[in-house]
């Protein structure tokens, strides 16, 4: 993990006329431009390249707006959007941990906690605490909003893998059972979306886009 010694704004400091709370907020907003450089494993549906974290976060926010009606328990849409926009910001310093990377997952929590401490500290006091609370809420997956946000985080790459005729489902050692197991959290938030996701996985298995499981 690489945590920057200086924020990006240090390369071209804000003028003296911009100071205090606003300067801290603008420093943070400049810093999170780094999210656009963090590549994920998921392939885009519309182009022959991998998506980046900023694109992923935007897609999740839109999915919340479109699919919230399928939540088994009603959710606060605005807060759920906040959760999906905040949860991957730590990957600016911690890097992306692919879903099927068991080795990387072993250190993921430690890396992301340290990244959250460093990144959110750029915000003014009060606002920093709110962002950290949202990040912690997503990670804990205890509220209806966090469960639905997590479901979107699992459903979005599934759709991209479907469009890529496998995508990361073709990772060595991954089977259809692996995909079902790691996508099952969708069902914690929406039985209807989980049924649709299962249909896509099952059909992908039938078409040979993912190694057959035992089911």
N, C-alpha and C positions, 0 to 999 in steps of 0.2 A: 504494500500500500504506500502511496506517495501523497503526503499532505504538503501543499505548497507552503514554503517559508513566508512568502509574501503573496497577497491576493493579486489577481490580474491587474487591478486598478493601479497598482504600484508602478506598472510600466508606463503609465500616462496619468499621473495623479490628478484628481479633481481640483479645480481652481479653488483658491481661498474663499471665494464667495459662496461656495457650496460646502456647508459644514454641519456639524451636529448630527441629529437623528437622520436627516435626509442623506447626508454623506454616507452614513453607515448603511442605509437601505440601498443606495445606489451601488456601493461597494459590493454588497451581497448580490445584487442583480447582475452586475458585471461578472462576478465570480461564477455564477451558475451558468454562464455561457459555455463553460467547460463541459456541461452535460451533452452538448451537441457533438462532442468529440468521443464520447464513450460508446463504442460499438457493442451491440448485442449479437447473439448468434442467429436470431430470427431473420429470415429473408423477407424482403419487401414483396408485396403482391404486385406492385406497379412498376418495379424496376429490378434489374439484376444486381442487387447489392444487399448488404445487411442493413437493418435499421439501427439508428442510434437511440440513446436513452431519451433525448428530448422528443423525438418522434413518437416513441413508445408512450411517454407520459401524456402527450397531446391525444393520442388515440384512446388511451384509457379514459381520459376526461370526457371525450365525446361518447364513448361507450356507456358511461354512467348516465349521461343525459338521455341517450336513446333507449337503454335497456332497464332503467330503474323500475319500470312497471312490472318486471318479472321477479323482483325480490320477494321472497316468501314472507318477509317481515318488512313493512314500510320503512324506507330510509330517508334521511335528510339528504337530499340530492346535493345541496351546496357543500355540506361538510364532507360528503363522500368524494366530491370533486377535489376538495382540498387534500384529502388523504392520498388520492392517486397522483396528484401533482407534486406532493412533498416526498413521497416514500422512496423514490429513486434518486433524489438529490445527493444522497450520501455516496452514491457510486462515482461521483466526481473524484473523490479521493480513494474510495475502497475498490473501485472497479466493478464490473458486472460479474455476477456469479451465475453461470448457466444452470438451468434447472436440473440437468443431468450430470453436473460436475460434482460428484460426491466428495472428492478431495478438497475442492474449493469451498464446499459447504461447511467443512469442519471448522474453518477459521472465519466464516462469513460474519457471524454475529459480532465477534471481537473487532474485526476490521470496520464494520459499519458503525458500531458504537463510537469508536474513536473518530471516525469521519463525521458523524453527527455532532460530536462535541466541538470539533474544529470549525465546521461549516456554519452551524447555526449561531455560533458565537460572534459571527460578523454582523448579525442583526442587532438592533437596539434592544436593550433590556426590556422585557415584557413581550415584545414581538418574538424574540429568540425563544422564549419559553413556550409560546403558543405553537411555533413551528415544531419544537421538540415534542410537545404533547401530541401533535398530530402524527408525527413519525412513530412515536411510541404506541399510539392507538392502533395504527395500521399493523405494526409488528405483533401486538398482543392478540389481535383478531377476536376480541371479546364483544365488541359492539356490533349491531346490525350493519352499520355503515362500514366498519372495518372488514367484516366478512364479505360484504358485497364488493368492496374495493379489491380485496384479495381475489375474489372470483373473476373480476375483470382482468386482473393481472395474469391469471391463468388462462382465461378464454382468449385474450387477444393474440398471443403467439400461437395458440391452437389454430385459429383462423388463418394466420399466415402460413403455418406449416401445411394446412389443407391446400391452400392455393399453390404451394410449392411442391405439391405431390410428395410430401414427407418432410422436407426441411430437416430440422433437428431431430425428428423422429428416427432418422437414419444414423444417429450417433451410435458408434459401436457399443454393443451391450444393451442397448435400449430395445425393449419389446413393447407390444401393445399393452401388456399388463403394467409395465413401468409407467407408461403414459397415463393409463387409467388411475393408477395409484397416486401419481403426483398432480393430477388434475382434479382429484376427488373433492378438493376444498370448494370447487364451484358449487357442489351440491349442498354445502353448508349454508349457502345464501339463497340459492334458487334451484328448486327441483326441476323446473322447466328448462332452464339453461343447461343444467347438468345432463338432462335427457338428450338435448340437442348435441351437446359436446360428446356424449357417449356414441351417438349415432355417427358423428364424423370420425371418431377414433375407430369404431367398428368397421366402417366402410373403408377407411384408410388401410386397415389391416387386411380386409378382403381383397383390396386392390394391390397389395404387396408394397405399400409405401412405408410400412413399419413391420419389423419382425413379428411373427405370430407369437401370441402369448398362450396361456393355458386355457383361457376361457373359450 
